[in-house]
């Protein structure tokens, strides 16, 4: 693409870096100070809306884009929001603010808890919540848990995604038909994006830290 999008974890802003000119502009949100309650869902009465006048984003936003719009997973607000790529207007498409559970469902009837990573690929968003991975359809925004157990953290691979166990997620990435997930077990796991979403170890050794290059389980 022609631009890089990034978030400011404490200010609640989504910003755009033009690759050609190196100019940085604010795409959505409004910066706030330490004592400003207007930001995000932290006490604000108005949340979605025009990009710079009404919309508020909570702290700890995570970002992905589908080539047209920018999406923000709010690790504090526990919602997925769409920033229109043309107007910059902000709309909540999945989750309910501060709900604190991981119920599957359609759009804002679904809930998130502990959002820590997001990736886009194959017409879906993938959100890493505490202990589980949620798939969000990019058209209707239905939310489905495809791997892990949202109530039980740990470590374990399995031929059926929901039988596997994860802990806190550090990053997600989609490559072809595979979702790669780095979690706090010090490993990177590979999740097939074909049901039943088999989970296998890609790199690292669970619970073993280090900086050793290599392949597969030899990487630390």
Residue frames relative to the residue before (quaternion, step in Angstrom):
aa qw qx qy qz dx dy dz
X 1.0000 0.0000 0.0000 0.0000 0.00 0.00 0.00
X 0.5839 -0.6057 0.4297 0.3280 3.53 -1.32 0.15
X 0.7760 0.2715 -0.1426 0.5511 3.57 1.25 -0.18
X 0.2764 -0.7012 0.6286 0.1921 3.51 -1.37 0.40
X 0.1805 -0.7791 0.5931 0.0931 3.56 -0.90 0.95
X 0.0552 0.7994 -0.5964 0.0473 3.56 -0.98 0.80
X 0.3455 -0.7375 0.5488 0.1884 3.53 -1.27 0.45
X 0.3112 -0.6990 0.6070 0.2148 3.51 -1.31 0.45
X 0.4288 -0.7731 0.4057 0.2319 3.52 -0.33 1.32
X 0.7715 0.3724 -0.2025 0.4745 3.58 0.94 -0.77
X 0.7121 0.4706 -0.2761 0.4419 3.61 1.06 -0.60
X 0.4128 -0.7249 0.4662 0.2945 3.61 1.20 -0.34
X 0.5138 0.6389 -0.4201 0.3890 3.61 1.14 0.56
X 0.1895 -0.6976 0.6697 0.1702 3.51 -1.34 0.50
X 0.0754 -0.8325 0.5486 -0.0174 3.57 -0.68 1.12
X 0.2975 -0.7565 0.5688 0.1254 3.53 -1.23 0.66
X 0.1425 -0.7674 0.6218 0.0644 3.55 -0.95 1.00
X 0.2847 -0.7545 0.5698 0.1581 3.57 -0.62 1.16
X 0.4365 -0.7392 0.4482 0.2492 3.58 -0.60 1.14
X 0.6858 0.5002 -0.2951 0.4387 3.58 0.97 -0.79
X 0.7973 0.3130 -0.1531 0.4929 3.57 0.74 -1.07
X 0.3402 -0.7480 0.4811 0.3056 3.58 1.29 -0.47
X 0.4053 0.7091 -0.4785 0.3224 3.59 1.25 0.34
X 0.2095 -0.7647 0.6000 0.1063 3.56 -1.05 0.84
X 0.0114 0.7891 -0.6132 0.0354 3.57 -0.85 1.03
X 0.4693 -0.6465 0.5195 0.3032 3.56 -1.24 0.49
X 0.2942 -0.7811 0.5316 0.1441 3.56 -0.69 1.15
X 0.8035 -0.1068 0.1070 0.5758 3.58 0.92 -0.87
X 0.6981 0.4420 -0.3585 0.4344 3.52 -1.26 0.54
X 0.2390 -0.7409 0.6027 0.1754 3.52 -1.34 0.10
X 0.4775 -0.6848 0.4658 0.2934 3.55 -0.78 1.00
X 0.0696 -0.8014 0.5937 0.0194 3.55 -1.09 0.69
X 0.4693 -0.6771 0.4984 0.2699 3.50 -1.26 0.48
X 0.7784 -0.3709 0.2509 0.4400 3.50 -1.35 0.04
X 0.7954 0.3037 -0.1445 0.5042 3.60 0.98 -0.81
X 0.4808 0.6746 -0.4317 0.3569 3.59 1.25 0.31
X 0.2498 -0.8027 0.5280 0.1205 3.60 -0.46 1.22
X 0.5039 0.6941 -0.4125 0.3068 3.60 1.24 -0.17
X 0.6159 0.6005 -0.3544 0.3667 3.58 1.10 -0.52
X 0.8882 0.0838 -0.0568 0.4483 3.50 -1.27 0.69
X 0.7103 -0.3806 0.3323 0.4901 3.50 -1.09 -0.80
X 0.4537 0.6949 -0.4464 0.3345 3.57 1.27 0.21
X 0.8319 -0.1701 0.0583 0.5249 3.56 0.49 1.20
X 0.5357 0.6412 -0.4129 0.3625 3.60 1.21 -0.12
X 0.4016 -0.7123 0.5228 0.2409 3.58 -0.99 0.84
X 0.7551 0.2718 -0.1504 0.5774 3.61 1.10 -0.72
X 0.1201 -0.8334 0.5391 0.0197 3.54 -0.74 1.08
X 0.7660 0.2803 -0.1655 0.5543 3.59 0.56 -1.12
X 0.3992 0.7267 -0.5099 0.2293 3.55 -1.24 0.32
X 0.7931 -0.2678 0.2086 0.5057 3.58 -1.25 -0.38
X 0.6650 -0.6131 0.2766 0.3246 3.48 -1.01 0.97
X 0.8309 0.2272 -0.1013 0.4978 3.62 0.81 -0.89
X 0.7068 0.4836 -0.2717 0.4391 3.59 1.17 -0.31
X 0.8095 0.2379 -0.0979 0.5277 3.57 0.99 -0.81
X 0.6669 0.5502 -0.3186 0.3886 3.56 0.86 -0.99
X 0.0704 -0.7683 0.6355 0.0305 3.54 -1.13 0.80
X 0.1496 -0.7660 0.6203 0.0783 3.56 -1.03 0.81
X 0.4229 -0.6993 0.5086 0.2710 3.55 -0.93 0.84
X 0.6313 -0.5119 0.4038 0.4200 3.55 -1.27 0.16
X 0.7855 0.3068 -0.2738 0.4625 3.53 -1.38 0.39
X 0.2418 0.7723 -0.5559 0.1902 3.61 0.69 1.01
X 0.2034 -0.7469 0.6239 0.1072 3.56 -1.14 0.77
X 0.2139 -0.8441 0.4897 0.0434 3.58 -0.88 0.88
X 0.0670 0.7447 -0.6630 0.0353 3.54 -1.28 0.66
X 0.0896 -0.7947 0.5894 0.1142 3.59 -1.17 0.28
X 0.3923 -0.7418 0.5095 0.1905 3.52 -1.17 0.74
X 0.6618 -0.4930 0.3023 0.4771 3.57 1.26 0.28
X 0.7529 0.2977 -0.1816 0.5581 3.58 1.27 -0.33
X 0.8015 0.1103 -0.0188 0.5874 3.55 0.86 -1.04
X 0.3870 -0.6806 0.5680 0.2537 3.53 -1.31 0.35
X 0.1535 -0.7910 0.5884 0.0672 3.57 -0.97 0.88
X 0.1521 -0.7897 0.5924 0.0479 3.53 -0.99 0.90
X 0.1651 -0.7390 0.6459 0.0969 3.56 -0.88 1.00
X 0.2150 -0.8118 0.5344 0.0959 3.56 -0.52 1.17
X 0.3319 -0.7888 0.4921 0.1598 3.52 -0.41 1.27
X 0.6691 0.4304 -0.3036 0.5243 3.58 1.24 -0.28
X 0.7313 0.4336 -0.2389 0.4691 3.57 0.85 -0.97
X 0.2763 -0.8015 0.4817 0.2218 3.60 1.30 -0.44
X 0.5806 0.5373 -0.3960 0.4663 3.57 0.96 0.93
X 0.3289 -0.6894 0.6025 0.2316 3.55 -1.35 0.35
X 0.0541 -0.8235 0.5643 -0.0232 3.57 -0.71 1.10
X 0.3043 -0.7437 0.5737 0.1589 3.54 -1.14 0.77
X 0.1566 -0.7473 0.6397 0.0884 3.54 -0.99 0.94
X 0.4105 -0.7325 0.4877 0.2391 3.56 -0.49 1.20
X 0.4548 -0.7342 0.4409 0.2443 3.56 -0.72 1.09
X 0.6927 0.4475 -0.2748 0.4943 3.58 1.23 -0.38
X 0.8019 0.3020 -0.1424 0.4954 3.57 0.73 -1.07
X 0.3925 -0.7190 0.4805 0.3131 3.57 1.15 -0.62
X 0.4327 0.7030 -0.4688 0.3143 3.60 1.24 0.05
X 0.3190 -0.7728 0.5336 0.1276 3.55 -1.06 0.86
X 0.0091 0.7945 -0.6050 0.0527 3.58 -0.89 1.02
X 0.3767 -0.6904 0.5674 0.2438 3.56 -0.99 0.83
X 0.1298 -0.8285 0.5430 0.0445 3.60 -0.66 1.10
X 0.8063 0.0339 -0.0251 0.5900 3.62 1.14 -0.39
X 0.7580 0.3582 -0.2880 0.4628 3.52 -1.12 0.77
X 0.2702 -0.7207 0.6149 0.1717 3.51 -1.39 0.29
X 0.5541 -0.6642 0.3739 0.3348 3.61 -0.78 0.96
X 0.8751 0.0349 -0.0640 0.4783 3.51 -1.03 1.01
X 0.2997 0.7888 -0.5045 0.1828 3.62 1.09 0.47
X 0.2303 -0.8410 0.4674 0.1459 3.58 1.03 -0.77
X 0.6652 0.3908 -0.3613 0.5237 3.58 0.94 0.89
X 0.3795 -0.7307 0.5209 0.2251 3.61 -1.25 0.15
X 0.1509 0.8069 -0.5486 0.1583 3.56 0.69 1.12
X 0.3887 -0.6896 0.5582 0.2485 3.57 -0.96 0.87
X 0.2617 0.7639 -0.5617 0.1802 3.56 -1.20 0.46
X 0.6104 -0.5585 0.4310 0.3602 3.52 -1.35 -0.14
X 0.8699 -0.0539 0.0193 0.4900 3.54 -0.75 1.09
X 0.8473 -0.1279 0.1137 0.5028 3.54 -0.83 -1.02
X 0.5384 0.5849 -0.4211 0.4366 3.60 1.27 0.09
X 0.5971 0.5306 -0.3589 0.4829 3.60 1.28 -0.26
X 0.2053 -0.7744 0.5857 0.1234 3.56 -1.28 0.32
X 0.1999 -0.7611 0.6079 0.1061 3.53 -1.27 0.57
X 0.0281 -0.7733 0.6326 0.0317 3.53 -1.28 0.44
X 0.8454 0.1088 -0.0954 0.5142 3.57 -0.70 1.06
X 0.1500 0.8017 -0.5604 0.1439 3.60 0.92 0.86
X 0.0232 0.8384 -0.5412 0.0596 3.58 -0.67 1.08
X 0.8021 0.0793 -0.0527 0.5896 3.63 1.20 -0.17
X 0.0405 -0.7887 0.6132 0.0184 3.57 -1.20 0.59
X 0.0254 0.7695 -0.6380 0.0148 3.56 -1.18 0.66
X 0.2463 -0.7562 0.5882 0.1465 3.56 -1.26 0.47
X 0.3158 0.7285 -0.5769 0.1916 3.55 -1.11 0.76
X 0.8395 0.1649 -0.1259 0.5023 3.58 -1.17 0.57
X 0.6617 -0.5541 0.2912 0.4127 3.58 0.97 0.97
X 0.6901 0.3926 -0.3009 0.5282 3.55 1.06 0.71
X 0.3304 -0.6814 0.6079 0.2386 3.51 -1.34 0.39
X 0.1851 -0.7602 0.6145 0.1010 3.54 -1.15 0.70
X 0.0992 -0.8080 0.5808 -0.0042 3.54 -0.67 1.16
X 0.2532 -0.7559 0.5872 0.1403 3.56 -0.86 1.01
X 0.0633 -0.7687 0.6364 -0.0005 3.54 -0.55 1.22
X 0.7138 -0.4227 0.3072 0.4663 3.57 -1.23 0.06
X 0.8723 0.0601 -0.0785 0.4788 3.56 -0.58 1.22
X 0.8092 0.2076 -0.1056 0.5394 3.63 1.17 -0.18
X 0.3215 -0.7126 0.5911 0.1984 3.54 -1.34 0.36
X 0.1680 -0.7937 0.5823 0.0529 3.53 -0.84 1.08
X 0.2545 -0.7487 0.5958 0.1401 3.55 -1.01 0.86
X 0.0963 -0.7909 0.6036 0.0287 3.58 -0.81 1.03
X 0.3859 -0.7266 0.5223 0.2244 3.58 -0.54 1.17
X 0.4195 -0.7549 0.4524 0.2224 3.59 -0.75 1.06
X 0.6529 0.4973 -0.3206 0.4728 3.61 1.25 -0.13
X 0.8236 0.1869 -0.0781 0.5297 3.59 0.66 -1.10
X 0.3721 -0.7725 0.4409 0.2653 3.59 1.36 -0.13
X 0.2687 0.7258 -0.5708 0.2741 3.56 0.96 0.88
X 0.2483 -0.7845 0.5592 0.1009 3.57 -0.99 0.90
X 0.0209 0.7995 -0.5957 0.0737 3.57 -0.79 1.10
X 0.3607 -0.6986 0.5710 0.2363 3.58 -0.97 0.83
X 0.1164 -0.8341 0.5378 0.0384 3.59 -0.60 1.12
X 0.8118 0.0766 -0.0310 0.5781 3.61 1.14 -0.42
X 0.7784 0.3156 -0.2551 0.4789 3.52 -1.13 0.74
X 0.3726 -0.6760 0.5857 0.2472 3.51 -1.41 -0.06
X 0.3937 -0.7659 0.4613 0.2135 3.56 -0.50 1.20
X 0.7121 0.4284 -0.2531 0.4953 3.59 1.22 -0.29
X 0.7684 0.2927 -0.1527 0.5483 3.59 1.26 -0.27
X 0.1637 -0.7928 0.5822 0.0755 3.58 -0.44 1.19
X 0.2815 0.7509 -0.5696 0.1798 3.56 -1.24 0.36
X 0.4415 -0.6488 0.5221 0.3340 3.53 -1.16 -0.63
X 0.3772 0.7059 -0.5503 0.2380 3.53 -0.99 0.91
X 0.2563 -0.7403 0.6025 0.1527 3.55 -1.04 0.84
X 0.0079 0.8129 -0.5807 0.0440 3.58 -1.14 0.52
X 0.5483 -0.6206 0.4434 0.3428 3.60 -1.14 0.54
X 0.7059 0.3168 -0.2259 0.5919 3.58 1.28 -0.34
X 0.5446 -0.6944 0.3645 0.2972 3.54 -0.58 1.19
X 0.7266 0.4505 -0.2583 0.4499 3.58 0.80 -0.96
X 0.5963 0.5318 -0.3780 0.4677 3.60 1.25 0.00
X 0.5668 0.5842 -0.3838 0.4361 3.59 1.27 -0.23
X 0.2419 -0.7601 0.5826 0.1556 3.58 -1.27 0.29
X 0.0886 -0.7756 0.6249 0.0098 3.53 -1.10 0.89
X 0.3112 -0.6904 0.6009 0.2559 3.53 -1.35 0.09
X 0.7874 -0.2253 0.1824 0.5440 3.63 -0.96 -0.75
X 0.3534 -0.7453 0.5311 0.1940 3.57 -1.01 0.86
X 0.2801 -0.7517 0.5753 0.1599 3.52 -1.13 0.79
X 0.7909 -0.1140 0.1123 0.5907 3.58 1.06 -0.75
X 0.1422 -0.7463 0.6431 0.0962 3.54 -1.33 0.51
X 0.0450 0.7814 -0.6220 0.0220 3.58 -1.17 0.61
X 0.2663 -0.7474 0.5893 0.1523 3.56 -1.05 0.84
X 0.0188 0.7643 -0.6431 0.0424 3.55 -0.90 1.04
X 0.8140 -0.0668 0.0077 0.5770 3.56 -0.34 1.21
X 0.7648 -0.3095 0.2568 0.5034 3.56 -0.74 -1.08
X 0.6150 0.5242 -0.3458 0.4769 3.57 1.20 0.53
X 0.2214 -0.7348 0.6268 0.1345 3.53 -1.07 0.83
X 0.1777 -0.7765 0.5972 0.0945 3.57 -0.80 1.03
X 0.0778 -0.8127 0.5773 -0.0151 3.55 -0.85 1.03
X 0.1721 -0.7509 0.6314 0.0890 3.54 -0.86 1.06
X 0.0243 0.8165 -0.5764 0.0215 3.58 -0.72 0.98
X 0.6981 -0.5244 0.3116 0.3750 3.55 -1.29 0.26
X 0.4813 0.6135 -0.4634 0.4210 3.58 1.24 0.39
X 0.4790 -0.6933 0.4051 0.3548 3.59 1.36 0.14
X 0.6177 0.4987 -0.3619 0.4886 3.55 1.07 0.78
X 0.2864 -0.6798 0.6312 0.2396 3.51 -1.42 0.16
X 0.1625 -0.8001 0.5738 0.0650 3.54 -0.77 1.06
X 0.2964 -0.7241 0.5947 0.1846 3.58 -1.22 0.57
X 0.0933 -0.7885 0.6075 0.0214 3.57 -0.80 1.07
X 0.3668 -0.7148 0.5505 0.2268 3.58 -0.69 1.05
X 0.3172 -0.7639 0.5299 0.1871 3.59 -0.91 0.86
X 0.5387 0.5293 -0.4285 0.4960 3.52 1.28 0.55
X 0.4988 -0.6489 0.4662 0.3358 3.64 -0.77 0.93
X 0.5820 -0.1360 -0.7996 -0.0583 1.61 -2.09 1.42
X 0.5933 -0.6353 0.3565 0.3426 3.62 1.08 0.76
X 0.0004 0.8385 -0.5428 0.0480 3.57 0.76 1.10
X 0.2132 -0.7723 0.5920 0.0870 3.55 -1.04 0.90
X 0.0482 0.7944 -0.6023 0.0625 3.57 -0.87 1.01
X 0.5560 -0.5925 0.4629 0.3543 3.55 -1.27 0.35
X 0.2056 -0.7824 0.5772 0.1116 3.58 -0.86 0.98
X 0.8025 -0.0705 0.0973 0.5844 3.59 0.83 -1.02
X 0.7636 0.4086 -0.2841 0.4114 3.51 -1.23 0.53
X 0.3179 -0.7045 0.6000 0.2065 3.49 -1.42 0.10
X 0.4898 -0.7126 0.3997 0.3043 3.61 -0.53 1.10
X 0.8476 0.1602 -0.1484 0.4835 3.52 -0.89 1.04
X 0.6438 0.4913 -0.3193 0.4921 3.59 1.29 0.01
X 0.1664 -0.8047 0.5653 0.0721 3.57 -0.60 1.13
X 0.2580 0.7583 -0.5741 0.1697 3.55 -1.25 0.41
X 0.3587 -0.7193 0.5475 0.2329 3.57 -1.28 -0.23
X 0.3225 0.7681 -0.4843 0.2673 3.56 1.07 0.81
X 0.3210 -0.7295 0.5697 0.2005 3.59 -0.82 0.97
X 0.2707 0.7548 -0.5669 0.1885 3.54 -1.23 0.40
X 0.4757 -0.6297 0.5012 0.3549 3.55 -1.03 -0.79
X 0.8459 0.1717 -0.1265 0.4888 3.52 -1.21 0.57
X 0.8498 -0.1519 0.1376 0.4856 3.53 -0.94 -0.95
X 0.5765 0.5894 -0.3892 0.4107 3.61 1.24 -0.09
X 0.5622 0.6006 -0.3863 0.4171 3.58 1.27 -0.31
X 0.0190 -0.7829 0.6218 0.0009 3.58 -0.97 0.89
